[in-house]
Amino acid sequence: MLDNKEHLYENAVLVGVITQQQEEDKLIEYMDELEFLAHTAGATVVKRFTQKLTQPDSKTFIGSGKAQEVREYVKENGIGTVIFDDELSPSQLKNLEREIEVKILDRTNLILDIFAQRAQTSYARTQVELAQYQYLLPRLTRMWTHLERQKGGIGMRGPGETEIETDRRIIRDRISLLKEKLKTIDRQMSTQRNNRGKVVRTALVGYTNVGKSTLMNALSKSDVFAENKLFATLDTTVRKVVIGNLPFLLTDTVGFIRKLPTQLVESFKSTLDEVREADLLIHVVDISHESFEDHIASVNQILMEINAHQKPMIMVFNKIDDFSYEQKHEDDLTPESRKNISLGEWEKTWMSKSKYPTVFISALTKENFEEMKKMIYDEVLKIHISRFPYNDFLFEYFEDEEESK
């Protein structure tokens, strides 16, 4: 996989469709997220195209008239990249590139590209490389057809750019080799997890860019990379944390996202194992985001898919420092919305009445931090006592453990 750290800023346009399964409001949310993904990858979005269809066109995803409209716009404005909000089939990619005559990316390719930029360790790079090869294999014809004009940039990092594969057999051999390599590393990581012994393990989970790494830094007094971009953290990080007299391990994991590529779910199996094998999950939510309820549902869905949905959990609603609302005038009879309901009123809603302990904090300013730490302490203590009922407070001493895999 190419280790390309050159940050290329490209002008791009986005394309999405409104269907019976995806209404206009939902598409707008997805397109906002797609624009953030494009920005994270290094693109400047100059225009969005949307079309209402009963279902996406099997040949070009969008209708021929819309494809022509996109083609004319990118040609007149010198746009080099068109990004589609859904995963395109190999034939759709090929037809669109022939029709529009610029680089075509889909949501999956864009996310893979961001992961290729963000992967720091050998393990993460291997995971991303495997996902890239699995994505490219059915699209090998497309890569061959356009190989001579690949000049790098968004969506062009990876195997196809660094080494021209001569046939599908070599691609499949490489996939097999990467899978075996990951199996070996997975066994090593499983042994490491087992060797952590009697220490209670907690894991931060949540949608991407909700502040998990910032919270990790604040709790563990460490320096995990944190940035206001999607997938700022890709490599799993484990730190020892002590609250009161109670030590436990805290894991920061890769953020979840809607429409997560299946290739990444499979490749990052070991990363998800950190969540699966944790004793306590700390579900971090960005309460300042308009779609935070959808984010919660997406995370819960992924937790269910990896069979981790029944674990003890704490709900941490983060970024209350970014939360703003417009105070309603007493004569204002308009319905309440998230813009005119106060944080105190939010705390009286379903969020505080869930079956999980719930707290509202700011990881950045540490507002309500002591309340959250007390909540974590209580939950970790419950697990410890249930495991060692005769040794409530005789915790084994162990040296500081800081490991990034």
N, C-alpha and C positions, 0 to 999 in steps of 0.2 A: 504494500500500500504506500502511496506517495506521502511523504511527510512534508507537505507543502504548507508553510506558515505565511506565505505571501497573502496579504489581505486585499482582494480585488473588489473594488466597488463598481458594480455594473448597474446599468439602468434596466429595469425589468417591468413587465406588466403581469397582472394576475388574472386568472380566468376561473370562474366557478359557475355551477349550474343550480337552478332552483328546480327541484323535482317534487314528486308526491311524498317522498321520504325525507326531503330536506327543504323546509320552508324558507322564505326569504329572510326572516329574522335570524334563523339559525345559520344561514349562509353568510350573513353579514358578520356574525361572530367568528365563524371559521375563517373568513377572508381577513379579518383583523388579526387573527392569530397567524395566518399564513404570511401576512405582511411583516409581522414581528419575526417570524422564522427567516424570511428573506433578508431582513435587516441584520439579524444575527449572523447569517451566512456571508454578508457583505454586499448586499444589493440595495439599490434605491428604487422603490416602487413609484412609478410615475402615473400609472392608470390601472383601473380595474375594469374587467369585462364580465358581465353576467348574462345568463340566458335562461329562460324558463322553458323546460322540456319535460315531457312525460317521463322520460328516462334518457340517460346519456346516449348519444349516438354511438353505435357499435364500431363505426369506422374512424371517426374523428372526435369523439366525445361531445363536441359541440356541433351545431348545424353548419352546413357549408357556407351559408350567408354570414354567420358570425365569424367563421374561420377566415373568410375573405376580409371582413371588417378588421380583424386583428392583424392580418397580413398587411393591409394598407397602412394601418397606424404604425406598426413597428418599422415599416420601410420608410415612411415619411419622417419619423422621429429618430431614426438610428438606434432602435432598441435591439439589443442582442439576445435577450432571454425572455421567454414566456413560461410562466409557472402556473400549473394547474393544481387546483385544491384537492383533487382526488388522485388515487393511483391509476395510471394509464396502462392499458395492455400493450404488449410489444407492437402489435399492429397499429394501434392508435398512435403510439409514439412515432412510428415510421411514417404513417400517413400525414400526421401533423407537421413533421419536419419537412416533408415533401411539399406540403401545401403552404406553410408559412415561411419556410426557408430561413429559420433562425434556430437557435438552441432551445429545445423544449425540455422542461423539467416537470416532474409531478411532485406531490407532497412527500412521497416516500424518498425519492432521490434527494430532495432538499434536506430532509432530516438526516439522511445518511451522510450528506456532505458536511453538515454541522457536526455530526459525531466524528467525522474524519478530522475536522479542525480541532475538536476539543480533546480527543484521546491523547493522553500524556504517557501512560505506562504501556509497557509491551503487551500486557494482558488486554487492556482496553483497545489497543490498536489491532490486536488479533481478532477480537470480537467484531470490531467495525469492518475489518477486511473480509471476514466470513460473510457478514451481512451484505457487503457490497457485491461479492462474487455471486451470492444467491440471487441478488436482484439482477445482476448483469447476465447471468446464464441464459435465460430465455430471450434476452435482448441482444445477444451476441451479434446478430446480423446487423442491427442498428449501429453497434460499436464499430464493426468492420466498415460499414458503408461510409461513416463519417470520421473515421480515425484520422484521415489525412488533414482534417481541419480542426482537430481538437487543440485548442490553444490554452487550455487551463481555465480557471475560473470556477464559479459555482456549479456544482454538479459534475465536474470533470476531474475531481481529485480521486485517486484510487487506482485500482488494478489496470483499467483500460488505458490510463494515461502513462503509467510508468513502464509497462512491459506488454508488448503486443502478444496476446495469446494466439497460438496457431490454430487451435481447434477446441471444440467443446470437451474433448477428452481431457485435455490439459487443465481446463477450468474445473472439471469435476474432480480430477486428481488433487488439485489445490484445495478444493472445498473439503475433501476427505482428510487431507493433511492438517488443515486448520481445525477441523472437528476433533481430531486425535490430540492435537496440541492443547485445545481447550479442555478436553477430558482430563488430561494430565494435570493441568493447572487447577481444574475444579476439584480433583482429589486432594491436591495440596491445600487448597483453601478450605475444604471440608475438614481436613485434619487440623488446620489452624483453629477453625471454629470449635471443634471438639476439645482442643487443648485449652480453650479459655475456661474450662472447668466450671466451677460453681458460680461464677460471676453472672449476674442477671444481664441479659442482652436486650438493648432497646434499639429501635430503628426509626429514623425520621423518614416519613413517606409523605407524598403530596404531589400536586401538579407541578410542572416545571415553573421555575421563577416565582415561587411563593415565599422564598426566604429561608429555606432549610439550611443552607450553608452559613448564612448569617447567624441563625439560631445555634448551629453547631459551634461556631466560633465563640459565641457569647457564653454558652454552657461549659465548653471544655477549655476556654481560654487558649485556643489554638489559632492557627492561621490558615484555614481552608479557603481556597479561592472562591470568591463570591463576586458576582457581577449582575447587573440588571439586563441580562440577556437570557434567552432560552438555552437550557442545557449547559449552564456555566460549569456545573459539576458533572463529570462523566465517570470518573474513577471512584469506586467505593472507598470511603475513609472511615476508620474506626479510631475512636479516642476513649481514654478512660476518663470518667467524670465522677466526682465525689460531691454529693449533696449531704450536708450534715456529716454523719459518720458512715454514710452508706455509699460504697463504690459500685459502679456499674459501667458497662460498655455502651457507648453511643455510636451508631453507624449512620453516616450520611449516604444516601443512595441517589441514583439517577432519577430525575424527575419524570413523572408520567405525563402523557399528552393524549388528547383525543386523536383517533385515527392513527395510533401507533403502529408503525410497519411491523408485520408479522416476522420479518427477517430479524428485526432487532429484539423482539420478545424471545426468539429462539437463541440468538447469539448471546444475549445478556442473561442467560438462565442462571449463571452463578451469582450475578449481581442481585437478581430477584431472590435467590436462595438466602441472601442476607436478611431479606424481609420475611421469607417463609420460616426461617429458623429463629427469628427474634422472639423474645418472651413478651415484649411490650412494643406496640406501635405508637408513635407520636405523629398523628396526622395533622400536618401543617396546612393551613388554608389562608389564602390572600383575601381577606374580607373587603379590601378596597377594589377588587376586581368585580366588574358588573356580572360576570358569569361564574361567580365562585360556587354557586350551588351546582352548576353543571360540572365544574371541576371536581367537586366532592363525589358526585355520581360516577364520573369517569375513573377516579382513583378506586372507589369501592368496587367497581366492575372489574378492574385489573386485579385487585386483591382477591376477588372471588375466583377469577380465572387461575390464579396461582395457589388457591386454597389457603389463603391467609386471612380470610374475612372474619373468622371467629376468634381471633386473638384479642386479648385485652388491649384497649386503645384509649388514648387521650386526644381530644380534639383541641387543637391550638389555633385560634383565629388570629392571624398575624397582620401586621401592617396597619394597626389602628392609627398610627401617626399619619398615614396617607388617607385615612378615611375622612371625608368631608361631606357635609350635608347642608342644604339650604333650609334655614329655620322657617317653618310655616307661620304666616301671620294668623292671628286668632280668627280673623274674618275670612281666611282662605278656606273655601269648601272643596278645593280640588282633592282628588284621592291621594292618599299617601303613596309615596314611591321611595326607592332607596336614596333619592336625593334629598328628601325632606323628612326622613326618619332618623332620629339620633342614635348614637351608639348605645346609649342606655336603653333605648326602646328595642334595639336589635337584641340586646342581652335578655330581653323578656320573651323573645320569640322561641320557635322550635329549637334553635341552636343550643340554648341552655337547657332544654328539656329532653335532649337526646339521652340514650342509654349510657353514653360515655361521659366521663368527667370533661368539662369544657372550660376553657379560659380564653380571655381576649388580651392579647399582648402586642408589644412592638419589640421585635428582636433588635431593631436598630437603636432605639432609645431606651430599651429595657424597662418600659412601662409595664406594670403588673408582673414583673419577672419573679418576684418572691412568691407570689400566689401560684405561678406556674411551677416553680421549683418545688414548692410544698406538695403540689399535686403529683408531680413525678415521683417525689420521695415516697409518698403514701402508696402509690401503685407499685413501685419497685419493691418496697418493704413487704407488701402483701405477697408478692411472688416469692421473695426470699424466705419468708416465714412458712409459706406453704411447702416449700422445698426442704427447708431445714428447721422444723418446728422446735427443736431443742437447742438451737443456737441462734437465737433471734438477733443478737447484737455482736456476736463474736465473729466478725468478718475477717477472713484471711487477708494477710498483707500480701500485696503483689506489687511489683515494680511498675513504674509508669509504662504504659503500653501505647505506643503511637505507631500505627501501621497503616500505610496506604497501599492498597493492592492495585 
